[in-house]
Amino acid sequence: MSTPPVPTVETERMILRGFRDDDHAAYTAMRADPEVVRYLIGGEALIPFAEEIAASRIAAFNEGWRRGYGVWAVEDRVTGQLIGQAGLARLERSEHVEVLYAFAKPWWGRGRAREAARAALRFGFETAGLDRIVGFVVPENAASARVLEVAGLRSIGTIEYNGFSVLGYAITAEEWRRTS
Ligand SMILES: CC(C)(COP(=O)(O)OP(=O)(O)OC[C@H]1O[C@@H](n2cnc3c(N)ncnc32)[C@H](O)[C@@H]1OP(=O)(O)O)[C@@H](O)C(=O)NCCC(=O)NCCS
């Protein structure tokens, strides 16, 4: 089966596009950085398998666009480097759509996640026609919780997810339209 086309979205400083085969080395390096994967599913335990994880995530992200939304490779406009991932994904065994983002460490603290999360929400509501987008973070991941808050999601309390207590956030299409 052929992979679906992935729409490209440009933000002020980044290009959100489909992952390519030549992203594999840079994406593997991200998945092998303990600080980047600490709060991602599987965490540091998966670092020995970073190459395989990178290949399978790239394939799954591209395939996921069949739903009309998905996760992009994030490229820096100036350097052309792959600097992260961002986008929307359906939570396993549910109808909920989650906003996701992760950046290589040198790019942290420069408003990149905020810029990418805003672009993902805009795409989800204005192009994909979603009604609601959620976000989940472990309580220790203060940076990610802040990204969700500055992107306009509101807290919906603590939720049990895959055996963990996570902080839940959500924004509806109506709330998005009112605030952006
Ligand atoms: C979480 C992550 C994506 C944040 O990316 P970032 O580009 O550094 O975030 P931004 O610079 O856009 O910051 C957004 C907000 O978070 C705040 N923030 C950033 N790092 C923070 C930290 N360590 N503690 C508290 N707040 C933080 C920023 O100050 C900013 O808030 P402000 O607008 O009120 O100043 C990045 O740390 C990362 O890739 N982490 C590893 C992967 C990950 O955990 N992904 C999320 C899984 S749920």
The ligand as a Tripos MOL2 file, in Angstrom:
@<TRIPOS>MOLECULE
LIG
   48    50     1     0     0
SMALL
NO_CHARGES

@<TRIPOS>ATOM
      1 C1          8.9940   19.7240   26.0350 C.3       1 LIG1
      2 C2          9.7390   20.3750   24.8790 C.3       1 LIG1
      3 C3          9.0970   19.9700   23.5730 C.3       1 LIG1
      4 C4          9.6830   21.9130   25.0470 C.3       1 LIG1
      5 O1         10.2320   22.4890   23.8610 O.3       1 LIG1
      6 P1         10.7950   23.9700   23.8190 P.3       1 LIG1
      7 O2         10.9470   24.3240   22.3770 O.co2     1 LIG1
      8 O3         11.9960   24.0750   24.6840 O.co2     1 LIG1
      9 O4          9.6070   24.7990   24.4660 O.3       1 LIG1
     10 P2          9.3520   26.3580   24.2280 P.3       1 LIG1
     11 O5         10.6800   27.0690   24.1490 O.co2     1 LIG1
     12 O6          8.3980   26.5180   23.0950 O.co2     1 LIG1
     13 O7          8.6630   26.7890   25.5780 O.3       1 LIG1
     14 C5          7.2560   26.8300   25.7250 C.3       1 LIG1
     15 C6          6.9550   27.2670   27.1500 C.3       1 LIG1
     16 O8          7.4680   26.3120   28.0690 O.3       1 LIG1
     17 C7          8.3400   26.9440   28.9920 C.3       1 LIG1
     18 N1          9.4040   26.0030   29.3110 N.ar      1 LIG1
     19 C8         10.3620   25.5280   28.4650 C.ar      1 LIG1
     20 N2         11.1860   24.6900   29.1540 N.ar      1 LIG1
     21 C9         10.7320   24.6720   30.4320 C.ar      1 LIG1
     22 C10        11.1440   23.9760   31.6060 C.ar      1 LIG1
     23 N3         12.2010   23.1380   31.6000 N.pl3     1 LIG1
     24 N4         10.4320   24.1640   32.7500 N.ar      1 LIG1
     25 C11         9.3510   24.9790   32.7660 C.ar      1 LIG1
     26 N5          8.8910   25.6550   31.6790 N.ar      1 LIG1
     27 C12         9.5890   25.5000   30.5330 C.ar      1 LIG1
     28 C13         8.8680   28.1460   28.2540 C.3       1 LIG1
     29 O9          9.3260   29.1510   29.1610 O.3       1 LIG1
     30 C14         7.6230   28.5720   27.5190 C.3       1 LIG1
     31 O10         6.7080   29.2210   28.3820 O.3       1 LIG1
     32 P3          6.5060   30.8200   28.3370 P.3       1 LIG1
     33 O11         5.9800   31.1170   26.9490 O.co2     1 LIG1
     34 O12         5.5510   31.0840   29.4160 O.co2     1 LIG1
     35 O13         7.8920   31.3860   28.5640 O.co2     1 LIG1
     36 C15        11.2310   19.9550   24.8510 C.3       1 LIG1
     37 O14        11.7540   20.1600   26.1410 O.3       1 LIG1
     38 C16        11.4250   18.5030   24.4480 C.2       1 LIG1
     39 O15        11.5500   18.1960   23.2670 O.2       1 LIG1
     40 N6         11.4490   17.6100   25.4310 N.am      1 LIG1
     41 C17        11.6390   16.1700   25.1750 C.3       1 LIG1
     42 C18        10.4310   15.5290   24.5170 C.3       1 LIG1
     43 C19         9.1580   15.6870   25.3340 C.2       1 LIG1
     44 O16         9.1960   15.5540   26.5520 O.2       1 LIG1
     45 N7          8.0500   15.9310   24.6270 N.am      1 LIG1
     46 C20         6.7540   16.0660   25.2520 C.3       1 LIG1
     47 C21         6.1740   14.7420   25.6070 C.3       1 LIG1
     48 S1          4.5960   14.9430   26.3890 S.3       1 LIG1
@<TRIPOS>BOND
     1     1     2 1
     2     2     3 1
     3     2     4 1
     4     2    36 1
     5     4     5 1
     6     5     6 1
     7     6     7 2
     8     6     8 1
     9     6     9 1
    10     9    10 1
    11    10    11 2
    12    10    12 1
    13    10    13 1
    14    13    14 1
    15    14    15 1
    16    15    16 1
    17    15    30 1
    18    16    17 1
    19    17    18 1
    20    17    28 1
    21    18    19 ar
    22    18    27 ar
    23    19    20 ar
    24    20    21 ar
    25    21    22 ar
    26    21    27 ar
    27    22    23 1
    28    22    24 ar
    29    24    25 ar
    30    25    26 ar
    31    26    27 ar
    32    28    29 1
    33    28    30 1
    34    30    31 1
    35    31    32 1
    36    32    33 2
    37    32    34 1
    38    32    35 1
    39    36    37 1
    40    36    38 1
    41    38    39 2
    42    38    40 1
    43    40    41 1
    44    41    42 1
    45    42    43 1
    46    43    44 2
    47    43    45 1
    48    45    46 1
    49    46    47 1
    50    47    48 1
@<TRIPOS>SUBSTRUCTURE
     1 LIG1         1 GROUP 0 **** ****
